[in-house]
Amino acid sequence: QRTSIRRNHVLLWLRIIYAFVSVWINKFITMGSMQDLQKLLRQKDIKIRELQREIQVRDDKIVELSSQLDKYQSILPTQAPAIAGPRKQRAQGISAEPAAQRSLESLRQQPLKKYSKSQR
């Protein structure tokens, strides 16, 4: 019985030590992970600030170029060059009227047929 009591005490102490060591190791690993996460967050914040600065520089450049464009458009004439053709070619339509004067005259000479309402 004494041996089984000692064995139970030893097993109990081993469980307690194992639990303590497990908690300590998890805490150490978590702290290391937290430090890694904090480092990653700092790097992310630095990258965000860099990208925001780049965006601001580009926005400033866009404003400057838009201002210059407005200035040049107000100074330079806006007429198109003489060599440029029309932007869009219109399609040629077909008129319902005869194109030749001769055919127009021939139509005028032919009498029109008259139909009474009952024949319709």
Secondary structure, DSSP 8 states (H G I E B T S, - for coil): -HHHHHHHHHHHHHHHHHHHHHHHHHHHHHHHHHHHHHHHHHHHHHHHHHHHHHHHHHHHHHHHHHHHHHHHHHHS-----TT---SS-------SS-SSHHHHHHHHHS------GGG-
